[in-house]
Amino acid sequence: SSSHSAVVNLGGSKRIRYKEDCHLVMLHHWSLVDALYNSPYVVTRLRTWKESGREQVELMLARMGFPLVECKQHWTHMRPQLKRDLASKLQECAPQFGLANFQFASFQRDDGY
């Protein structure tokens, strides 16, 4: 987690704020496992088109303490605690699998809803 806390007010209740993001573009649309298997960041490092690459993803999830059955569910159906823990667990475990710098600086637009 970073110490950045920049917020830019756009007027009314709209704003843009700094946030840490991870290399899982489709996470909110797929399951965690599918997002990991298909992330360009993960694919190029673990070669998830091969069985051995997919096994590495599953081993990483196990070391993170994330049950595979949960990780195969759509993101919206995963336990909230697992979702909250994802960033810190990836930061802790991903480098052991050649996935250093899994998180990066990004931003989020809030519309006040």
C-alpha positions in Angstrom: 0.0 0.0 0.0 1.3 3.4 -0.8 1.3 6.6 1.2 -0.3 8.6 -1.7 -3.6 10.1 -0.9 -4.1 12.6 -3.8 -7.7 13.5 -4.5 -8.7 15.9 -7.3 -12.2 17.3 -6.9 -14.1 17.7 -10.2 -17.0 19.7 -8.8 -20.1 18.4 -7.0 -19.6 14.9 -5.7 -17.2 13.9 -8.6 -13.5 13.4 -8.0 -10.5 11.4 -9.1 -8.4 9.7 -6.5 -5.1 7.8 -6.4 -5.3 4.1 -5.8 -3.1 1.0 -6.0 -4.3 -1.4 -8.7 -3.1 -4.8 -9.8 -2.5 -6.5 -13.2 -6.0 -8.2 -13.3 -7.9 -6.3 -16.0 -10.9 -8.6 -16.0 -11.1 -9.3 -12.3 -14.5 -7.7 -11.8 -16.0 -9.5 -14.8 -14.6 -13.0 -14.3 -13.4 -15.3 -11.5 -10.0 -14.6 -9.8 -8.6 -17.8 -11.4 -9.7 -16.8 -14.9 -8.4 -13.2 -14.4 -5.0 -14.6 -13.3 -4.9 -17.2 -16.1 -5.6 -14.6 -18.8 -3.9 -11.5 -17.4 -1.2 -10.5 -20.0 1.1 -9.8 -17.0 0.7 -13.3 -15.6 0.5 -15.1 -19.0 3.9 -13.8 -20.1 5.6 -14.7 -16.8 4.0 -18.0 -15.8 3.0 -19.2 -19.3 -0.5 -20.1 -18.2 -1.4 -21.6 -21.6 0.5 -24.6 -20.3 -0.6 -26.9 -17.5 2.5 -26.1 -15.5 1.7 -22.4 -15.6 -1.8 -22.9 -14.4 -0.5 -25.1 -11.6 1.8 -22.2 -10.6 -1.2 -19.9 -10.3 -3.1 -22.5 -8.2 0.0 -23.0 -6.0 0.2 -19.2 -5.5 -3.4 -19.0 -4.5 -2.9 -21.9 -2.0 0.0 -20.1 -0.4 -2.1 -17.0 -0.2 -4.7 -19.1 1.7 -7.3 -18.6 -1.0 -9.4 -21.8 -1.5 -9.5 -22.8 -5.2 -13.3 -23.4 -5.0 -13.7 -19.8 -4.0 -11.3 -18.5 -6.6 -13.3 -20.2 -9.4 -16.5 -18.4 -8.5 -17.3 -15.1 -10.1 -15.6 -12.2 -8.4 -18.9 -10.8 -7.2 -19.6 -14.1 -5.3 -16.3 -14.4 -3.5 -16.2 -13.9 0.2 -15.7 -10.2 1.0 -12.7 -11.0 3.3 -10.9 -12.6 0.5 -11.5 -9.6 -1.8 -10.2 -7.3 0.9 -7.1 -9.5 1.5 -6.3 -9.9 -2.2 -3.9 -6.9 -2.7 -1.8 -7.6 0.5 -1.6 -11.3 -0.2 -0.5 -10.7 -3.8 2.1 -8.3 -2.6 3.3 -10.9 -0.2 3.2 -14.1 -2.4 3.4 -13.0 -6.1 7.1 -12.2 -6.1 7.9 -15.8 -5.1 6.4 -16.7 -8.5 8.2 -14.2 -10.6 5.4 -11.7 -10.4 7.1 -8.7 -8.7 5.5 -5.3 -9.0 2.0 -6.9 -9.3 0.5 -3.7 -8.1 1.0 -0.3 -9.7 -0.1 3.3 -9.2 -3.5 4.1 -10.8 -6.5 6.3 -10.3 -10.2 5.9 -9.8 -13.0 8.3 -10.8 -15.8 8.6 -8.2 -19.1 10.0 -9.2 -20.4 10.2 -5.7 -22.8 7.3 -5.8 
